[in-house]
Amino acid sequence: FQPIQMENPYKEPPKRCILCGINVDYKNVQLLSQFVSPHTGRIYGRHITGLCDKKQKEVTKAIKRAHVLGFMPVMFKNPAFLTDPKICNVKY
Amino acid sequence: KPETAAVLKRTVEALMERGAIVRNLENLGEKSLPYKISKHKERHRRGGYFLIDLEGPPSIVSTMMDHLGRDIDVIRRAFIKHPVSKTEECSGIIPVNYEDKLIAKK
């Protein structure tokens, strides 16, 4: 008997990041503020947010745009969004 | 409030004059700005946000930025490309084989 060639039946579905499938916009400040430090307003890196390349780039670009256009504060996090659930694995 | 209406009317008319087609005009509300902006010798704390859906020739961008810069009531102006949202193809994180990548580059 010869082994039958077939695709790996135990293959897991590809891992998705938390923003996979969500359209990132510079207008929804709440979503963007979740990837920003509350004390300094700096954007978290890829090792903290855990996003894939494309989404991280998109989020960074959107945050920068929101800064310039006056949607999001630069040096701190909007106090209205301070009590949002923690997405990134930050160690304060 | 009639002042904001007048500003919008002026802007839209200037756009139509240069041959742009206005598709939609959205009001994102009047909020307090995230930081104080000083423009035209005045420190602004509150502002109204408006989004105009535009279709037109790219040559009007510079003239419109000039025009809006001279308008006292406009605090910040910007032209942004219409976002083409395509997130249905997001296939998740594809595991990258770093070994092969390193060898191939050498």
N, CA and C atoms of all chains as a GROMACS GRO file, in nm:
protein
  594
    1PHE      N    1   0.085  -0.119   0.000
    1PHE     CA    2   0.000   0.000   0.000
    1PHE      C    3   0.088   0.123   0.000
    2GLN      N    4   0.053   0.223  -0.078
    2GLN     CA    5   0.129   0.347  -0.085
    2GLN      C    6   0.059   0.452   0.000
    3PRO      N    7   0.136   0.541   0.068
    3PRO     CA    8   0.069   0.649   0.144
    3PRO      C    9   0.001   0.747   0.049
    4ILE      N   10  -0.121   0.790   0.088
    4ILE     CA   11  -0.198   0.885   0.006
    4ILE      C   12  -0.150   1.026   0.036
    5GLN      N   13  -0.122   1.099  -0.071
    5GLN     CA   14  -0.078   1.237  -0.052
    5GLN      C   15  -0.199   1.324  -0.025
    6MET      N   16  -0.201   1.389   0.088
    6MET     CA   17  -0.311   1.482   0.115
    6MET      C   18  -0.261   1.596   0.203
    7GLU      N   19  -0.337   1.703   0.207
    7GLU     CA   20  -0.302   1.819   0.290
    7GLU      C   21  -0.310   1.780   0.436
    8ASN      N   22  -0.230   1.844   0.518
    8ASN     CA   23  -0.228   1.816   0.661
    8ASN      C   24  -0.370   1.832   0.720
    9PRO      N   25  -0.435   1.722   0.762
    9PRO     CA   26  -0.573   1.736   0.811
    9PRO      C   27  -0.579   1.798   0.950
   10TYR      N   28  -0.466   1.802   1.020
   10TYR     CA   29  -0.467   1.859   1.154
   10TYR      C   30  -0.419   2.003   1.154
   11LYS      N   31  -0.423   2.066   1.038
   11LYS     CA   32  -0.374   2.204   1.029
   11LYS      C   33  -0.466   2.297   1.106
   12GLU      N   34  -0.406   2.387   1.185
   12GLU     CA   35  -0.489   2.484   1.258
   12GLU      C   36  -0.516   2.604   1.167
   13PRO      N   37  -0.626   2.672   1.189
   13PRO     CA   38  -0.651   2.794   1.111
   13PRO      C   39  -0.544   2.897   1.146
   14PRO      N   40  -0.503   2.982   1.049
   14PRO     CA   41  -0.394   3.076   1.075
   14PRO      C   42  -0.429   3.170   1.190
   15LYS      N   43  -0.327   3.198   1.272
   15LYS     CA   44  -0.352   3.285   1.388
   15LYS      C   45  -0.386   3.425   1.340
   16ARG      N   46  -0.486   3.485   1.404
   16ARG     CA   47  -0.526   3.619   1.364
   16ARG      C   48  -0.493   3.716   1.477
   17CYS      N   49  -0.454   3.836   1.440
   17CYS     CA   50  -0.431   3.936   1.543
   17CYS      C   51  -0.565   4.000   1.580
   18ILE      N   52  -0.564   4.082   1.683
   18ILE     CA   53  -0.692   4.130   1.735
   18ILE      C   54  -0.762   4.226   1.638
   19LEU      N   55  -0.685   4.286   1.545
   19LEU     CA   56  -0.750   4.379   1.453
   19LEU      C   57  -0.777   4.316   1.318
   20CYS      N   58  -0.754   4.183   1.304
   20CYS     CA   59  -0.772   4.118   1.174
   20CYS      C   60  -0.918   4.123   1.131
   21GLY      N   61  -0.949   4.202   1.031
   21GLY     CA   62  -1.087   4.209   0.985
   21GLY      C   63  -1.156   4.337   1.025
   22ILE      N   64  -1.088   4.418   1.110
   22ILE     CA   65  -1.148   4.544   1.153
   22ILE      C   66  -1.083   4.657   1.074
   23ASN      N   67  -1.165   4.744   1.018
   23ASN     CA   68  -1.113   4.856   0.942
   23ASN      C   69  -1.062   4.965   1.037
   24VAL      N   70  -0.934   4.999   1.023
   24VAL     CA   71  -0.877   5.100   1.110
   24VAL      C   72  -0.894   5.238   1.047
   25ASP      N   73  -0.951   5.332   1.121
   25ASP     CA   74  -0.979   5.465   1.069
   25ASP      C   75  -0.917   5.568   1.161
   26TYR      N   76  -0.874   5.682   1.108
   26TYR     CA   77  -0.815   5.784   1.194
   26TYR      C   78  -0.923   5.854   1.277
   27LYS      N   79  -1.051   5.827   1.244
   27LYS     CA   80  -1.158   5.898   1.314
   27LYS      C   81  -1.200   5.831   1.445
   28ASN      N   82  -1.189   5.696   1.456
   28ASN     CA   83  -1.232   5.638   1.584
   28ASN      C   84  -1.117   5.641   1.683
   29VAL      N   85  -1.119   5.753   1.759
   29VAL     CA   86  -1.010   5.782   1.850
   29VAL      C   87  -1.004   5.679   1.962
   30GLN      N   88  -1.117   5.622   1.999
   30GLN     CA   89  -1.119   5.526   2.110
   30GLN      C   90  -1.034   5.404   2.079
   31LEU      N   91  -1.053   5.351   1.957
   31LEU     CA   92  -0.974   5.233   1.918
   31LEU      C   93  -0.826   5.264   1.916
   32LEU      N   94  -0.794   5.383   1.859
   32LEU     CA   95  -0.652   5.417   1.846
   32LEU      C   96  -0.589   5.443   1.982
   33SER      N   97  -0.670   5.499   2.076
   33SER     CA   98  -0.614   5.532   2.207
   33SER      C   99  -0.579   5.407   2.286
   34GLN      N  100  -0.632   5.292   2.247
   34GLN     CA  101  -0.600   5.171   2.321
   34GLN      C  102  -0.458   5.124   2.295
   35PHE      N  103  -0.394   5.176   2.189
   35PHE     CA  104  -0.257   5.136   2.158
   35PHE      C  105  -0.158   5.244   2.194
   36VAL      N  106  -0.200   5.336   2.283
   36VAL     CA  107  -0.117   5.450   2.319
   36VAL      C  108  -0.098   5.448   2.470
   37SER      N  109   0.020   5.488   2.516
   37SER     CA  110   0.046   5.489   2.660
   37SER      C  111  -0.038   5.597   2.728
   38PRO      N  112  -0.096   5.567   2.846
   38PRO     CA  113  -0.178   5.669   2.913
   38PRO      C  114  -0.096   5.780   2.976
   39HIS      N  115   0.032   5.751   3.011
   39HIS     CA  116   0.111   5.853   3.080
   39HIS      C  117   0.180   5.948   2.983
   40THR      N  118   0.239   5.893   2.877
   40THR     CA  119   0.316   5.979   2.786
   40THR      C  120   0.248   5.998   2.651
   41GLY      N  121   0.154   5.908   2.615
   41GLY     CA  122   0.092   5.920   2.484
   41GLY      C  123   0.175   5.859   2.373
   42ARG      N  124   0.277   5.780   2.407
   42ARG     CA  125   0.359   5.719   2.301
   42ARG      C  126   0.292   5.593   2.248
   43ILE      N  127   0.318   5.564   2.121
   43ILE     CA  128   0.255   5.448   2.057
   43ILE      C  129   0.332   5.321   2.097
   44TYR      N  130   0.261   5.215   2.132
   44TYR     CA  131   0.325   5.090   2.173
   44TYR      C  132   0.383   5.019   2.052
   45GLY      N  133   0.492   4.947   2.077
   45GLY     CA  134   0.559   4.876   1.968
   45GLY      C  135   0.489   4.745   1.937
   46ARG      N  136   0.544   4.675   1.834
   46ARG     CA  137   0.481   4.552   1.788
   46ARG      C  138   0.488   4.441   1.892
   47HIS      N  139   0.594   4.440   1.974
   47HIS     CA  140   0.609   4.333   2.072
   47HIS      C  141   0.511   4.350   2.187
   48ILE      N  142   0.453   4.469   2.200
   48ILE     CA  143   0.356   4.491   2.308
   48ILE      C  144   0.213   4.472   2.257
   49THR      N  145   0.183   4.527   2.138
   49THR     CA  146   0.046   4.519   2.090
   49THR      C  147   0.014   4.381   2.035
   50GLY      N  148   0.112   4.314   1.975
   50GLY     CA  149   0.086   4.182   1.918
   50GLY      C  150   0.006   4.185   1.791
   51LEU      N  151   0.024   4.289   1.709
   51LEU     CA  152  -0.050   4.298   1.583
   51LEU      C  153   0.038   4.251   1.468
   52CYS      N  154  -0.026   4.216   1.356
   52CYS     CA  155   0.054   4.178   1.239
   52CYS      C  156   0.107   4.305   1.170
   53ASP      N  157   0.205   4.286   1.078
   53ASP     CA  158   0.276   4.400   1.018
   53ASP      C  159   0.182   4.506   0.964
   54LYS      N  160   0.085   4.459   0.878
   54LYS     CA  161  -0.001   4.555   0.809
   54LYS      C  162  -0.080   4.638   0.908
   55LYS      N  163  -0.139   4.569   1.006
   55LYS     CA  164  -0.227   4.638   1.099
   55LYS      C  165  -0.150   4.736   1.188
   56GLN      N  166  -0.028   4.695   1.227
   56GLN     CA  167   0.052   4.784   1.310
   56GLN      C  168   0.083   4.912   1.233
   57LYS      N  169   0.122   4.894   1.105
   57LYS     CA  170   0.153   5.011   1.020
   57LYS      C  171   0.031   5.100   1.005
   58GLU      N  172  -0.084   5.035   0.981
   58GLU     CA  173  -0.206   5.113   0.963
   58GLU      C  174  -0.240   5.191   1.088
   59VAL      N  175  -0.226   5.125   1.203
   59VAL     CA  176  -0.260   5.192   1.329
   59VAL      C  177  -0.167   5.309   1.353
   60THR      N  178  -0.036   5.288   1.326
   60THR     CA  179   0.059   5.397   1.347
   60THR      C  180   0.026   5.516   1.259
   61LYS      N  181  -0.002   5.488   1.132
   61LYS     CA  182  -0.033   5.595   1.038
   61LYS      C  183  -0.158   5.669   1.081
   62ALA      N  184  -0.259   5.592   1.128
   62ALA     CA  185  -0.385   5.654   1.167
   62ALA      C  186  -0.366   5.742   1.290
   63ILE      N  187  -0.282   5.694   1.386
   63ILE     CA  188  -0.259   5.773   1.507
   63ILE      C  189  -0.188   5.903   1.472
   64LYS      N  190  -0.088   5.894   1.384
   64LYS     CA  191  -0.015   6.014   1.346
   64LYS      C  192  -0.108   6.114   1.277
   65ARG      N  193  -0.196   6.059   1.194
   65ARG     CA  194  -0.290   6.146   1.123
   65ARG      C  195  -0.384   6.213   1.222
   66ALA      N  196  -0.434   6.133   1.319
   66ALA     CA  197  -0.527   6.188   1.418
   66ALA      C  198  -0.459   6.297   1.501
   67HIS      N  199  -0.328   6.281   1.528
   67HIS     CA  200  -0.255   6.384   1.601
   67HIS      C  201  -0.257   6.516   1.525
   68VAL      N  202  -0.223   6.506   1.396
   68VAL     CA  203  -0.209   6.627   1.315
   68VAL      C  204  -0.343   6.698   1.297
   69LEU      N  205  -0.448   6.619   1.270
   69LEU     CA  206  -0.576   6.679   1.238
   69LEU      C  207  -0.653   6.723   1.361
   70GLY      N  208  -0.599   6.700   1.482
   70GLY     CA  209  -0.668   6.747   1.601
   70GLY      C  210  -0.782   6.657   1.644
   71PHE      N  211  -0.764   6.527   1.631
   71PHE     CA  212  -0.864   6.432   1.680
   71PHE      C  213  -0.819   6.369   1.810
   72MET      N  214  -0.688   6.352   1.826
   72MET     CA  215  -0.637   6.278   1.940
   72MET      C  216  -0.526   6.359   2.006
   73PRO      N  217  -0.521   6.362   2.139
   73PRO     CA  218  -0.412   6.436   2.205
   73PRO      C  219  -0.279   6.362   2.186
   74VAL      N  220  -0.171   6.438   2.189
   74VAL     CA  221  -0.039   6.386   2.154
   74VAL      C  222   0.039   6.339   2.276
   75MET      N  223   0.041   6.425   2.380
   75MET     CA  224   0.131   6.397   2.492
   75MET      C  225   0.069   6.309   2.598
   76PHE      N  226  -0.059   6.277   2.586
   76PHE     CA  227  -0.123   6.195   2.687
   76PHE      C  228  -0.240   6.123   2.621
   77LYS      N  229  -0.308   6.039   2.702
   77LYS     CA  230  -0.423   5.966   2.648
   77LYS      C  231  -0.549   6.037   2.691
   78ASN      N  232  -0.646   6.045   2.602
   78ASN     CA  233  -0.772   6.111   2.633
   78ASN      C  234  -0.834   6.052   2.760
   79PRO      N  235  -0.856   6.131   2.865
   79PRO     CA  236  -0.903   6.077   2.995
   79PRO      C  237  -1.034   6.003   2.986
   80ALA      N  238  -1.115   6.034   2.884
   80ALA     CA  239  -1.243   5.963   2.870
   80ALA      C  240  -1.220   5.817   2.837
   81PHE      N  241  -1.102   5.783   2.777
   81PHE     CA  242  -1.077   5.646   2.735
   81PHE      C  243  -0.979   5.575   2.827
   82LEU      N  244  -0.959   5.630   2.950
   82LEU     CA  245  -0.860   5.569   3.038
   82LEU      C  246  -0.908   5.436   3.095
   83THR      N  247  -1.040   5.420   3.106
   83THR     CA  248  -1.092   5.299   3.170
   83THR      C  249  -1.125   5.191   3.067
   84ASP      N  250  -1.068   5.200   2.946
   84ASP     CA  251  -1.095   5.099   2.843
   84ASP      C  252  -1.025   4.967   2.879
   85PRO      N  253  -1.078   4.853   2.834
   85PRO     CA  254  -1.014   4.725   2.866
   85PRO      C  255  -0.874   4.718   2.804
   86LYS      N  256  -0.784   4.648   2.875
   86LYS     CA  257  -0.645   4.641   2.831
   86LYS      C  258  -0.630   4.542   2.716
   87ILE      N  259  -0.574   4.589   2.603
   87ILE     CA  260  -0.552   4.502   2.487
   87ILE      C  261  -0.407   4.458   2.481
   88CYS      N  262  -0.316   4.554   2.498
   88CYS     CA  263  -0.174   4.526   2.485
   88CYS      C  264  -0.122   4.470   2.616
   89ASN      N  265  -0.019   4.384   2.609
   89ASN     CA  266   0.036   4.329   2.734
   89ASN      C  267   0.148   4.421   2.783
   90VAL      N  268   0.103   4.533   2.841
   90VAL     CA  269   0.199   4.632   2.892
   90VAL      C  270   0.234   4.595   3.034
   91LYS      N  271   0.360   4.615   3.068
   91LYS     CA  272   0.400   4.596   3.208
   91LYS      C  273   0.443   4.731   3.259
   92TYR      N  274   0.360   4.789   3.343
   92TYR     CA  275   0.392   4.923   3.392
   92TYR      C  276   0.502   4.919   3.494
   93LYS      N  277  -2.391   7.948   1.543
   93LYS     CA  278  -2.426   7.843   1.448
   93LYS      C  279  -2.447   7.894   1.306
   94PRO      N  280  -2.509   8.010   1.286
   94PRO     CA  281  -2.518   8.057   1.145
   94PRO      C  282  -2.380   8.084   1.087
   95GLU      N  283  -2.280   8.112   1.177
   95GLU     CA  284  -2.146   8.138   1.125
   95GLU      C  285  -2.088   8.013   1.064
   96THR      N  286  -2.104   7.899   1.134
   96THR     CA  287  -2.052   7.773   1.080
   96THR      C  288  -2.120   7.739   0.948
   97ALA      N  289  -2.251   7.766   0.943
   97ALA     CA  290  -2.322   7.739   0.818
   97ALA      C  291  -2.266   7.824   0.705
   98ALA      N  292  -2.235   7.951   0.740
   98ALA     CA  293  -2.180   8.040   0.637
   98ALA      C  294  -2.043   7.992   0.590
   99VAL      N  295  -1.960   7.944   0.686
   99VAL     CA  296  -1.827   7.895   0.650
   99VAL      C  297  -1.837   7.776   0.555
  100LEU      N  298  -1.927   7.681   0.593
  100LEU     CA  299  -1.944   7.562   0.509
  100LEU      C  300  -1.991   7.600   0.370
  101LYS      N  301  -2.087   7.693   0.368
  101LYS     CA  302  -2.142   7.733   0.238
  101LYS      C  303  -2.031   7.792   0.151
  102ARG      N  304  -1.949   7.880   0.212
  102ARG     CA  305  -1.838   7.942   0.139
  102ARG      C  306  -1.745   7.836   0.082
  103THR      N  307  -1.709   7.739   0.171
  103THR     CA  308  -1.613   7.636   0.129
  103THR      C  309  -1.668   7.554   0.013
  104VAL      N  310  -1.793   7.510   0.031
  104VAL     CA  311  -1.852   7.424  -0.074
  104VAL      C  312  -1.864   7.500  -0.205
  105GLU      N  313  -1.899   7.629  -0.194
  105GLU     CA  314  -1.910   7.708  -0.318
  105GLU      C  315  -1.775   7.723  -0.385
  106ALA      N  316  -1.671   7.747  -0.304
  106ALA     CA  317  -1.537   7.759  -0.362
  106ALA      C  318  -1.497   7.629  -0.430
  107LEU      N  319  -1.533   7.515  -0.367
  107LEU     CA  320  -1.499   7.387  -0.427
  107LEU      C  321  -1.570   7.366  -0.560
  108MET      N  322  -1.702   7.399  -0.560
  108MET     CA  323  -1.778   7.378  -0.684
  108MET      C  324  -1.726   7.470  -0.794
  109GLU      N  325  -1.679   7.589  -0.752
  109GLU     CA  326  -1.626   7.684  -0.850
  109GLU      C  327  -1.506   7.626  -0.923
  110ARG      N  328  -1.420   7.550  -0.846
  110ARG     CA  329  -1.301   7.495  -0.912
  110ARG      C  330  -1.332   7.364  -0.983
  111GLY      N  331  -1.457   7.323  -0.981
  111GLY     CA  332  -1.491   7.203  -1.057
  111GLY      C  333  -1.479   7.076  -0.978
  112ALA      N  334  -1.514   7.076  -0.850
  112ALA     CA  335  -1.514   6.954  -0.772
  112ALA      C  336  -1.658   6.915  -0.743
  113ILE      N  337  -1.681   6.786  -0.734
  113ILE     CA  338  -1.817   6.739  -0.708
  113ILE      C  339  -1.825   6.697  -0.563
  114VAL      N  340  -1.916   6.760  -0.488
  114VAL     CA  341  -1.931   6.727  -0.347
  114VAL      C  342  -2.029   6.612  -0.334
  115ARG      N  343  -1.978   6.500  -0.276
  115ARG     CA  344  -2.066   6.383  -0.264
  115ARG      C  345  -2.143   6.385  -0.134
  116ASN      N  346  -2.076   6.426  -0.027
  116ASN     CA  347  -2.137   6.413   0.104
  116ASN      C  348  -2.070   6.510   0.199
  117LEU      N  349  -2.145   6.558   0.296
  117LEU     CA  350  -2.089   6.647   0.396
  117LEU      C  351  -2.131   6.597   0.532
  118GLU      N  352  -2.033   6.555   0.615
  118GLU     CA  353  -2.067   6.498   0.745
  118GLU      C  354  -2.022   6.592   0.855
  119ASN      N  355  -2.105   6.597   0.960
  119ASN     CA  356  -2.070   6.676   1.076
  119ASN      C  357  -2.026   6.581   1.186
  120LEU      N  358  -1.899   6.587   1.225
  120LEU     CA  359  -1.851   6.496   1.328
  120LEU      C  360  -1.869   6.556   1.466
  121GLY      N  361  -1.950   6.661   1.477
  121GLY     CA  362  -1.981   6.718   1.607
  121GLY      C  363  -1.888   6.830   1.646
  122GLU      N  364  -1.929   6.904   1.751
  122GLU     CA  365  -1.843   7.009   1.803
  122GLU      C  366  -1.786   6.960   1.934
  123LYS      N  367  -1.651   6.946   1.937
  123LYS     CA  368  -1.590   6.896   2.060
  123LYS      C  369  -1.483   6.994   2.103
  124SER      N  370  -1.435   6.975   2.226
  124SER     CA  371  -1.319   7.054   2.268
  124SER      C  372  -1.196   6.990   2.206
  125LEU      N  373  -1.108   7.073   2.153
  125LEU     CA  374  -0.990   7.023   2.083
  125LEU      C  375  -0.897   6.949   2.180
  126PRO      N  376  -0.820   6.850   2.131
  126PRO     CA  377  -0.732   6.775   2.221
  126PRO      C  378  -0.619   6.861   2.275
  127TYR      N  379  -0.581   6.966   2.200
  127TYR     CA  380  -0.479   7.059   2.248
  127TYR      C  381  -0.515   7.196   2.195
  128LYS      N  382  -0.469   7.301   2.267
  128LYS     CA  383  -0.507   7.436   2.225
  128LYS      C  384  -0.432   7.469   2.096
  129ILE      N  385  -0.506   7.516   1.998
  129ILE     CA  386  -0.446   7.550   1.868
  129ILE      C  387  -0.451   7.700   1.852
  130SER      N  388  -0.337   7.760   1.820
  130SER     CA  389  -0.335   7.905   1.796
  130SER      C  390  -0.331   7.928   1.647
  131LYS      N  391  -0.432   7.996   1.598
  131LYS     CA  392  -0.440   8.020   1.455
  131LYS      C  393  -0.499   8.157   1.436
  132HIS      N  394  -0.438   8.233   1.343
  132HIS     CA  395  -0.490   8.367   1.313
  132HIS      C  396  -0.500   8.452   1.439
  133LYS      N  397  -0.393   8.454   1.516
  133LYS     CA  398  -0.380   8.539   1.635
  133LYS      C  399  -0.487   8.509   1.739
  134GLU      N  400  -0.531   8.381   1.747
  134GLU     CA  401  -0.630   8.349   1.850
  134GLU      C  402  -0.606   8.208   1.898
  135ARG      N  403  -0.623   8.185   2.031
  135ARG     CA  404  -0.601   8.053   2.089
  135ARG      C  405  -0.736   7.982   2.096
  136HIS      N  406  -0.751   7.871   2.019
  136HIS     CA  407  -0.881   7.804   2.012
  136HIS      C  408  -0.884   7.684   2.104
  137ARG      N  409  -1.002   7.664   2.171
  137ARG     CA  410  -1.017   7.550   2.259
  137ARG      C  411  -1.126   7.455   2.212
  138ARG      N  412  -1.228   7.508   2.148
  138ARG     CA  413  -1.338   7.424   2.099
  138ARG      C  414  -1.345   7.440   1.948
  139GLY      N  415  -1.392   7.335   1.881
  139GLY     CA  416  -1.405   7.345   1.737
  139GLY      C  417  -1.505   7.247   1.684
  140GLY      N  418  -1.556   7.279   1.564
  140GLY     CA  419  -1.648   7.189   1.497
  140GLY      C  420  -1.573   7.109   1.393
  141TYR      N  421  -1.601   6.977   1.384
  141TYR     CA  422  -1.532   6.890   1.288
  141TYR      C  423  -1.627   6.858   1.174
  142PHE      N  424  -1.581   6.882   1.050
  142PHE     CA  425  -1.663   6.854   0.933
  142PHE      C  426  -1.584   6.773   0.832
  143LEU      N  427  -1.652   6.682   0.766
  143LEU     CA  428  -1.586   6.596   0.668
  143LEU      C  429  -1.660   6.610   0.536
  144ILE      N  430  -1.590   6.653   0.431
  144ILE     CA  431  -1.654   6.672   0.299
  144ILE      C  432  -1.603   6.565   0.205
  145ASP      N  433  -1.695   6.487   0.151
  145ASP     CA  434  -1.661   6.384   0.052
  145ASP      C  435  -1.649   6.450  -0.084
  146LEU      N  436  -1.530   6.442  -0.142
  146LEU     CA  437  -1.497   6.520  -0.260
  146LEU      C  438  -1.466   6.433  -0.377
  147GLU      N  439  -1.493   6.485  -0.497
  147GLU     CA  440  -1.443   6.418  -0.617
  147GLU      C  441  -1.403   6.528  -0.712
  148GLY      N  442  -1.277   6.533  -0.749
  148GLY     CA  443  -1.239   6.643  -0.837
  148GLY      C  444  -1.098   6.628  -0.889
  149PRO      N  445  -1.054   6.724  -0.970
  149PRO     CA  446  -0.919   6.720  -1.026
  149PRO      C  447  -0.815   6.749  -0.919
  150PRO      N  448  -0.698   6.686  -0.924
  150PRO     CA  449  -0.597   6.705  -0.818
  150PRO      C  450  -0.533   6.843  -0.819
  151SER      N  451  -0.556   6.923  -0.926
  151SER     CA  452  -0.492   7.053  -0.931
  151SER      C  453  -0.555   7.153  -0.835
  152ILE      N  454  -0.677   7.123  -0.784
  152ILE     CA  455  -0.741   7.221  -0.695
  152ILE      C  456  -0.690   7.211  -0.553
  153VAL      N  457  -0.611   7.105  -0.523
  153VAL     CA  458  -0.568   7.084  -0.384
  153VAL      C  459  -0.490   7.204  -0.333
  154SER      N  460  -0.388   7.247  -0.409
  154SER     CA  461  -0.303   7.357  -0.361
  154SER      C  462  -0.381   7.487  -0.352
  155THR      N  463  -0.467   7.512  -0.452
  155THR     CA  464  -0.544   7.638  -0.450
  155THR      C  465  -0.642   7.640  -0.334
  156MET      N  466  -0.701   7.522  -0.306
  156MET     CA  467  -0.798   7.515  -0.196
  156MET      C  468  -0.729   7.530  -0.061
  157MET      N  469  -0.608   7.471  -0.048
  157MET     CA  470  -0.535   7.486   0.079
  157MET      C  471  -0.503   7.634   0.102
  158ASP      N  472  -0.468   7.705  -0.004
  158ASP     CA  473  -0.441   7.849   0.003
  158ASP      C  474  -0.566   7.922   0.051
  159HIS      N  475  -0.676   7.890  -0.017
  159HIS     CA  476  -0.803   7.956   0.010
  159HIS      C  477  -0.847   7.934   0.154
  160LEU      N  478  -0.836   7.809   0.199
  160LEU     CA  479  -0.878   7.779   0.336
  160LEU      C  480  -0.781   7.839   0.438
  161GLY      N  481  -0.655   7.855   0.397
  161GLY     CA  482  -0.559   7.915   0.489
  161GLY      C  483  -0.591   8.061   0.516
  162ARG      N  484  -0.651   8.125   0.418
  162ARG     CA  485  -0.682   8.266   0.436
  162ARG      C  486  -0.812   8.287   0.512
  163ASP      N  487  -0.893   8.181   0.525
  163ASP     CA  488  -1.020   8.192   0.595
  163ASP      C  489  -0.996   8.194   0.745
  164ILE      N  490  -1.047   8.296   0.817
  164ILE     CA  491  -1.017   8.307   0.960
  164ILE      C  492  -1.088   8.198   1.039
  165ASP      N  493  -1.206   8.157   0.990
  165ASP     CA  494  -1.284   8.064   1.071
  165ASP      C  495  -1.237   7.920   1.061
  166VAL      N  496  -1.147   7.894   0.968
  166VAL     CA  497  -1.098   7.756   0.952
  166VAL      C  498  -0.971   7.741   1.034
  167ILE      N  499  -0.973   7.645   1.129
  167ILE     CA  500  -0.859   7.628   1.217
  167ILE      C  501  -0.755   7.538   1.152
  168ARG      N  502  -0.799   7.420   1.108
  168ARG     CA  503  -0.706   7.327   1.046
  168ARG      C  504  -0.766   7.267   0.922
  169ARG      N  505  -0.687   7.264   0.814
  169ARG     CA  506  -0.743   7.211   0.689
  169ARG      C  507  -0.656   7.094   0.644
  170ALA      N  508  -0.719   7.001   0.573
  170ALA     CA  509  -0.643   6.887   0.521
  170ALA      C  510  -0.722   6.821   0.410
  171PHE      N  511  -0.646   6.762   0.316
  171PHE     CA  512  -0.708   6.681   0.210
  171PHE      C  513  -0.656   6.540   0.228
  172ILE      N  514  -0.748   6.443   0.231
  172ILE     CA  515  -0.707   6.305   0.253
  172ILE      C  516  -0.766   6.220   0.143
  173LYS      N  517  -0.690   6.120   0.101
  173LYS     CA  518  -0.740   6.030  -0.003
  173LYS      C  519  -0.859   5.952   0.051
  174HIS      N  520  -0.953   5.923  -0.038
  174HIS     CA  521  -1.070   5.849   0.005
  174HIS      C  522  -1.029   5.708   0.046
  175PRO      N  523  -1.057   5.668   0.171
  175PRO     CA  524  -1.010   5.536   0.216
  175PRO      C  525  -1.084   5.423   0.147
  176VAL      N  526  -1.006   5.334   0.083
  176VAL     CA  527  -1.067   5.217   0.018
  176VAL      C  528  -1.058   5.103   0.118
  177SER      N  529  -1.170   5.072   0.182
  177SER     CA  530  -1.165   4.972   0.288
  177SER      C  531  -1.172   4.833   0.228
  178LYS      N  532  -1.062   4.756   0.243
  178LYS     CA  533  -1.066   4.618   0.195
  178LYS      C  534  -1.007   4.528   0.303
  179THR      N  535  -1.091   4.481   0.393
  179THR     CA  536  -1.040   4.397   0.500
  179THR      C  537  -1.091   4.254   0.489
  180GLU      N  538  -1.157   4.220   0.377
  180GLU     CA  539  -1.210   4.084   0.368
  180GLU      C  540  -1.104   3.982   0.335
  181GLU      N  541  -0.986   4.032   0.285
  181GLU     CA  542  -0.883   3.934   0.248
  181GLU      C  543  -0.785   3.908   0.359
  182CYS      N  544  -0.810   3.966   0.478
  182CYS     CA  545  -0.712   3.952   0.586
  182CYS      C  546  -0.701   3.806   0.625
  183SER      N  547  -0.586   3.744   0.593
  183SER     CA  548  -0.576   3.600   0.612
  183SER      C  549  -0.508   3.564   0.743
  184GLY      N  550  -0.491   3.660   0.833
  184GLY     CA  551  -0.426   3.625   0.959
  184GLY      C  552  -0.275   3.625   0.947
  185ILE      N  553  -0.208   3.596   1.058
  185ILE     CA  554  -0.062   3.602   1.063
  185ILE      C  555  -0.007   3.478   0.992
  186ILE      N  556   0.068   3.499   0.882
  186ILE     CA  557   0.131   3.386   0.812
  186ILE      C  558   0.268   3.366   0.876
  187PRO      N  559   0.298   3.246   0.931
  187PRO     CA  560   0.427   3.226   0.997
  187PRO      C  561   0.542   3.241   0.897
  188VAL      N  562   0.633   3.336   0.926
  188VAL     CA  563   0.745   3.363   0.836
  188VAL      C  564   0.862   3.275   0.876
  189ASN      N  565   0.923   3.209   0.777
  189ASN     CA  566   1.038   3.123   0.804
  189ASN      C  567   1.164   3.208   0.802
  190TYR      N  568   1.213   3.247   0.921
  190TYR     CA  569   1.323   3.342   0.925
  190TYR      C  570   1.453   3.282   0.874
  191GLU      N  571   1.472   3.150   0.897
  191GLU     CA  572   1.595   3.083   0.851
  191GLU      C  573   1.613   3.098   0.700
  192ASP      N  574   1.505   3.059   0.628
  192ASP     CA  575   1.511   3.066   0.482
  192ASP      C  576   1.535   3.207   0.434
  193LYS      N  577   1.468   3.302   0.503
  193LYS     CA  578   1.481   3.443   0.462
  193LYS      C  579   1.626   3.487   0.474
  194LEU      N  580   1.690   3.448   0.587
  194LEU     CA  581   1.828   3.490   0.609
  194LEU      C  582   1.921   3.430   0.505
  195ILE      N  583   1.900   3.298   0.476
  195ILE     CA  584   1.987   3.229   0.380
  195ILE      C  585   1.969   3.289   0.242
  196ALA      N  586   1.844   3.317   0.205
  196ALA     CA  587   1.816   3.369   0.071
  196ALA      C  588   1.882   3.504   0.051
  197LYS      N  589   1.881   3.587   0.160
  197LYS     CA  590   1.936   3.722   0.144
  197LYS      C  591   2.086   3.716   0.122
  198LYS      N  592   2.152   3.616   0.189
  198LYS     CA  593   2.297   3.604   0.174
  198LYS      C  594   2.331   3.563   0.031
   0.00000   0.00000   0.00000
